[in-house]
């Protein structure tokens, strides 16, 4: 079946090098983004646990606010690490007619002559 072959070929194409190849970010930067997302996700779970365990309503509210902030931050860092949440500033043109514009990193490849 064509779908099965496509799935197998795309699965075999995934490597660590592909996961670290995000336009506009070095591989070390991608690793740092993944580590930060994991760190924030861990703290998000801890804040939720503390909020459910605590009896004092003020501390419970504080822990729930910290839980939501850490969860949203973890999702943002994960999206940046995968390349979906990054916006790359690119220069187009030369000389006095050069303009700077934001581009979608998913549409650009590092070796693309347009960028």
FIGU-260029 format. One record per residue (C-alpha): residue in three letters; x, y, z; chain. Coordinates in steps of 0.5 Angstrom, whole numbers, plus 500, padded with zeros to 3 digits. Example, Ala and Ser with C-alpha at 12.3 -4.5 7.8 and 13.67 -1.06 7.14 Angstrom:
REM residues 2
PT   code    px    py    pz   unit
PT    Ala   525   491   516      A
PT    Ser   527   498   514      A
REM end
This chain:
REM residues 115
PT   code    px    py    pz   unit
PT    Unk   500   500   500      A
PT    Unk   502   507   498      A
PT    Unk   501   510   505      A
PT    Unk   505   505   509      A
PT    Unk   511   506   504      A
PT    Unk   510   513   505      A
PT    Unk   510   512   513      A
PT    Unk   516   508   513      A
PT    Unk   520   512   508      A
PT    Unk   519   518   512      A
PT    Unk   520   515   519      A
PT    Unk   527   512   516      A
PT    Unk   528   520   514      A
PT    Unk   528   522   521      A
PT    Unk   534   523   525      A
PT    Unk   537   527   530      A
PT    Unk   540   531   525      A
PT    Unk   534   533   522      A
PT    Unk   531   535   529      A
PT    Unk   536   540   530      A
PT    Unk   536   543   523      A
PT    Unk   532   549   525      A
PT    Unk   532   555   520      A
PT    Unk   535   561   524      A
PT    Unk   537   557   530      A
PT    Unk   544   553   531      A
PT    Unk   544   546   534      A
PT    Unk   546   548   541      A
PT    Unk   540   553   541      A
PT    Unk   535   548   539      A
PT    Unk   538   543   544      A
PT    Unk   537   549   549      A
PT    Unk   530   550   547      A
PT    Unk   528   543   548      A
PT    Unk   532   543   555      A
PT    Unk   528   549   557      A
PT    Unk   521   546   555      A
PT    Unk   522   540   559      A
PT    Unk   525   544   565      A
PT    Unk   518   548   565      A
PT    Unk   514   542   563      A
PT    Unk   517   539   570      A
PT    Unk   515   545   574      A
PT    Unk   508   545   571      A
PT    Unk   507   538   573      A
PT    Unk   510   540   580      A
PT    Unk   506   546   581      A
PT    Unk   499   543   579      A
PT    Unk   501   537   584      A
PT    Unk   502   543   590      A
PT    Unk   496   546   588      A
PT    Unk   492   540   588      A
PT    Unk   495   538   595      A
PT    Unk   495   545   599      A
PT    Unk   489   547   603      A
PT    Unk   490   554   604      A
PT    Unk   486   558   598      A
PT    Unk   491   563   597      A
PT    Unk   497   559   596      A
PT    Unk   493   554   592      A
PT    Unk   491   560   587      A
PT    Unk   498   562   587      A
PT    Unk   500   555   585      A
PT    Unk   495   555   579      A
PT    Unk   497   561   576      A
PT    Unk   504   559   576      A
PT    Unk   502   552   573      A
PT    Unk   499   556   567      A
PT    Unk   504   560   566      A
PT    Unk   509   554   566      A
PT    Unk   505   550   562      A
PT    Unk   504   556   557      A
PT    Unk   512   557   557      A
PT    Unk   513   550   556      A
PT    Unk   509   550   550      A
PT    Unk   512   556   547      A
PT    Unk   519   553   548      A
PT    Unk   517   547   545      A
PT    Unk   514   550   539      A
PT    Unk   520   554   538      A
PT    Unk   525   548   538      A
PT    Unk   521   545   533      A
PT    Unk   521   551   528      A
PT    Unk   514   552   528      A
PT    Unk   514   558   533      A
PT    Unk   520   562   530      A
PT    Unk   520   568   526      A
PT    Unk   526   569   522      A
PT    Unk   528   576   520      A
PT    Unk   531   576   513      A
PT    Unk   534   582   508      A
PT    Unk   532   582   501      A
PT    Unk   535   586   496      A
PT    Unk   542   590   496      A
PT    Unk   544   597   497      A
PT    Unk   539   603   499      A
PT    Unk   533   598   496      A
PT    Unk   534   593   501      A
PT    Unk   528   591   506      A
PT    Unk   528   587   512      A
PT    Unk   522   583   513      A
PT    Unk   519   577   517      A
PT    Unk   519   570   513      A
PT    Unk   516   563   515      A
PT    Unk   522   559   517      A
PT    Unk   518   553   515      A
PT    Unk   518   556   508      A
PT    Unk   526   557   507      A
PT    Unk   531   552   507      A
PT    Unk   538   554   509      A
PT    Unk   541   553   502      A
PT    Unk   536   557   499      A
PT    Unk   539   562   494      A
PT    Unk   533   567   496      A
PT    Unk   534   567   503      A
REM end
